């Protein structure tokens, strides 16, 4: 049941389209990205998590592992990848099989893993995975089941968890996990119930929540509203509205502190994929149009990475990655073929010059993959 939720060949990427003004494609974006095949994951994974944990470890956590995005024994496993060598160096186990889990790195190198789908229903359980031992310990229960909540690590190391889908409807309540005490505590609720929203930490320590909606139950909704959480007050307040309602989108904080909101879908889901991009101007507190992707993309929440020069790598959601240039407001597709149009890929920076893109499922087939790709990033 679908839920919403190795050879070493190096390719020098060039752009498939040129901006006006001539010159080589590489010069026009300033990019020098290379992609090579990465390590095979321990199992095919989609709707999983990819987290940079302590001591140079990258963790691929849970997710659906069978055709149709179903659970299997490997949904309770964790692949451990060395961020320096990009080789698989170990594995671990979760306490339960989780499809579309949420996860957040803790200051001590452990990882909080929680929610998602467990035994066919949305889960309220949490666990804390320790990559040093490869094992999980039970964590505090959340106030209720949550799939696809908005999650962000606050400036003080606590984890904010807001909204989500409980299997029947979207939620508006929020809570905070404190790694110092190991406890969950309620905080002020969202103004609007939402699932699949993005949460972005702002420079001043507040959090911008954007979009989301109710994608699993008729009538579907894709929200245009946004909210800001102030951890000092424990309250959400309105942050205006997007021009376009969207969910299953991505968001990234730019060099100047503004937030770019990328792609996603409207309430039509597959038939409503978006190319449009909007920018939250922190100084004015308003959203402004920022341009368009080269290709419409959704299910890209974990597939964006900020590059030097105020550009954004959008790696997920299609058969090729693209680079969006903030100054020009245009995305340009890169000449690299992933061999399919992939959704729910995960992208994480390993170090200043390298990132890992892993897993996902091919659109139309809903078959998770164990493939990964090493992305060599341009120098700042």
N, C-alpha and C positions, 0 to 999 in steps of 0.2 A: 504494500500500500504506500503510495507516494505521499510524503508529508512535506509541508513547506519548510518549509525549512530550506645490453647497455654499452652501448658503445659510447666512446667519448668523442663526439664530433662537435667542434666549436664553429659557430656561425657568426660572421660579422654582419650585423644588421644594417640595412639601408632602408630609407623610407620609400614607400611606394608612390608617394605624391610629393611634389615640390611646391613650396609657397612661391608667390610672385616675387620676382627679383633675381631668379637664376641662382647659379652656384650649386654645389653638391648638396645632396639631401642631408648628409651627415653634418655639414656645416650649418644648415638652416635650423636644426634643433639643438646643435651643440652636443648631440648624444654620441656616445661611443659604447653602446651596449652590446654585449655578447651573451649568447645563451648556449648552454650545453646540457645534455641529458644528465640528470642527477641520479641519486641512489633510488633503487626501487624501494617503495615502502613495504612494511611487513605484511600489508594487506591492501587491497583496493579500498580507497576511502573517499567519501564525499560527505558534505555537511559536518565535517570534522573540525578540529581546531589545530592550528599550528602556532606554537608559542616559543619564544626565546626565553629559556629559563637560565638558571645560574650556571656558572663554570663552563660557558661555551656550549651549552646543549640546546638543540632544537627538538621540540616534542610534537609529534603528530598524534593527536588524541581522539580516540573513539570514532564516531560517525557511522553512516550506513556503509555496508561492505558487500552487499549483494545486489543483484539486478532488481530494479524497481525501487532502489534506495531502501532496502530492508536491512534489518539488523542480522548479525551473525556473531559467532564467538569472538571474532576480531574486533567487534564493536566495544569490547571491554579491554582492549589493548592500547598500549602507547609505544610508538616507535621513537627511539632515542638516536638523534643524528648529531655527530660532531660538527659544530659550526665552522671549525677551521678546515677540516679535511673534507667535509661534506660526505662523510661515509656513515653508514649505519653502524652504531657501536653497541646497541643494546635494545632491550624492550622492557616493558613493565605492564602492570595490570591495574585496571580500574576495579571497583567493587561491583559494578553493574554494567551491562551493555547500554551505551547511550548513543542515540541518533540525534544529531544537531545539538550537542552539548554546548554550553558556554564555558569559557575558561579565562582565567586572569592570573598572570604571574604575580607572586607575592615577593616582598622585599628580600626574603631569605633564600630565594631560589626555588621554593616549592610552588605548586600551581593549584589554585582553587578551581575545581571542575564541578559543574552543577547543572541542574535542570535538563532540558531536552526531553526526548522521548525515551521512556524506559518501560519495557513490557507492554508496549502498545498505548501508553498514556503519558501525558505531560507529567514531569516529575518535580517534586519539591525538595529532593535530596541533594546534598552536596558531599563532596569528598575532597581531600587534600592529597595530591600526588607528590611524592618525593622522588625526584630523578636520581638521587644518590642511592636509594634502596630499590627503586623500581616498583614501589608499592604505594597504595592509597590507605588513608585512614578516614573514617566517617567524619564529616563536618557537621555543623549545625544545620538543621532543616530551615528552609526558607518559609516565609509566611504562607506560601501556597505554591502550586505547580507553576512553572514558568518555562515556556519555550520561546526562543528568540527575544529575550528581554534586551534592553539597551544596557551595556556594561562598560565601565571605564574605571581605570585605576586613578584615584585622586592623588593630588600632589603629596599628601601625607602617607600614602601607601594603602589607605583603605580602599575597598572596592564598592562602587555604587552599582546597584542592580535595580532597574526600573522597568515597569510594565511587563510585556510578554503576553503569551497566549496560554491559557490553562486547560485547553482541550475543549472548552465550551465557548469562551469569549475572551476578549482582550482585557488586560488588567491595567489599572491606573496606580496601584500602590507601589512603593519603592522601599528599599532597605539597603543597609550598608554592612558589609562584612569587615570587621576589624581584626587584622592578623595578630595584633598585640594581645587581644583577649580571646580570640577564637570564637567570637560571638557575632550573631546577626542582630541588628537593631533597626527598628522601623524609622523612617524619616518621612518628610512631607510627601504627599502624593503628587503625581503628575496632574496637570490641569485637564488633560485629555488622555483617555486610555489608548494605548498604542502598543503594537507588536512589530518587531522588525525595524525599529527606529535606529538611527545612528547616534552615538554618544561621543563627543569630541571634547577633550580637555583643553580649555582656553589658557592663555598665558597667565591670566590672573587667578587661576585655580578654580574658576567656575566651569560648568559643563554645559555644552550646547547639545540639546536633543532635537533631532530633525526627522519629520515625516513618520513613516511607519503606517500602520493601519490595522485592518482586520481582513487578512487575505484568505482565511480558511472557511469562513461562514458567510452565507448570503445574508444581506447584500454586502459584497466586498467593498472595502473602502481603502483609498490611498490618501493619506492625510497631507495637507500642505502646511499645517501648523508646526511651530517650533517652540521650544521652551528652554529656559536657562535654569540650571540648578546651582544654588549658592550653598556650598557646604558649611559656611560660617553661620548661615541662618537655618539650614535644613529645609529650604523651601524652593519650589519651582515657580517661575513666573513666565508670562508670555514673552516670546521673542519674535513676534511677527509671523509672517507667512511667506512660503515659497510662492512663486508664480504657478508652479505645477505640483500637484500632489504626487507623492512617490513613496514606494517602499522597495525593499531589496536593492537599495542603492548603496553608494559608498560615500565616505566623507574623509577629508584629510585637512589638517591644519597647515596653512601656508607659512612661509618665512616671516611675513609681516604680522602673523597672528590671526588673520582672517581664516575662514573655513570654507573650503570648496566642497560642494554637494554634487555628486556625479551620478548621472544615469538613473537606473532603477526602472520601475514599471508603474503604470497607473493601475486602476482597478481591473483592467483586462488581463493582467498577468502576462503570459507569453505573448499575447497579441498587442500588448501595450508597452513594449520596451521603449526606453527613452534615450535620446542622444543629448538632450539638453543638460547644461551645467549652470548652477547658480552659486553665487558667492555670498557668504554672510559677512558683511562689513561690520567689524566689531565696533569701530568708532561711532558709526551711526545707528547700529543696532538693527540694520535692515538687510534684506536679501536683494541682490542685484543680479541681472543676467550676466553670465560669464562666458558664454560660447557653447560649442557643441563638440561632442565626440565624433570621430570618424565613423563609428558604428554604434548602433543602439545596443546597450548592454544592461543586464540585470543579474541579480544574484552575485554581486561583486563586493559585498561589504568587506570581505577580508582579502581583496585583490588589488589594493591601491598602495602606492609608495611614493613619497615626496622625493624628488631628485634635485640636485643642485640647479640653480638658475630658475627657480620657481616653475618647475615643470613637474608633472605627475605621471608616473608609470601606471597605466591601467592594464593589468595583465590578464584579468579574468573576464569571462562572459562572452568570448568569441574564439575563433580559430587562430587569431593572431593578437599579440599585444599592441598597444598604441601608446604614444606619448602625447599628453595634453600640455600645451604651452599656455600658461596663464596670460602672458603679455599679448599674444595674438588671438587668444580665445578659440584656438583650433586644435583638434586632435589629429594626429597623423599615424596611420597604421604602419607597423613595422613588417618587414619582409621576412617573417618567420612563421612557419606552419606548425601548430600544435597537433595537427592530425585530427581535428574535430572541434566543434563548438562547445567549450567546456563551461559548466556552471559550478558554483560553490568551490572554486579553487581557493587555496589559501596561500598568502604571500607574507613572508617575514624577512626582515633584514637580519643577516648573520653577523655582519660587521660593516665597516664604513664602505667597503667596496663590493660586497656580495650579498645577494638575497636568494632565498629558496622559495620556489613556487611548487606546490604539491597537491596531488589528488584532484578531486572534482568528478563530475559525471558528464558524459556526452549528451548534449541536448537531443531529445527525440528517443534516445535509447535508454536513458536513465541507468547506465551501467557505470559504477564507480571504477576509477583507475588507480593503479599503484605507481603510476609514473610521477616523476618530479623533474624539475628543471632548475639548473643553477644559473642565476642571472648575474653577470658581471656588470656592475654599475659604473657610470661615468664618475670621474674624480671631481670633487668640488673645487 
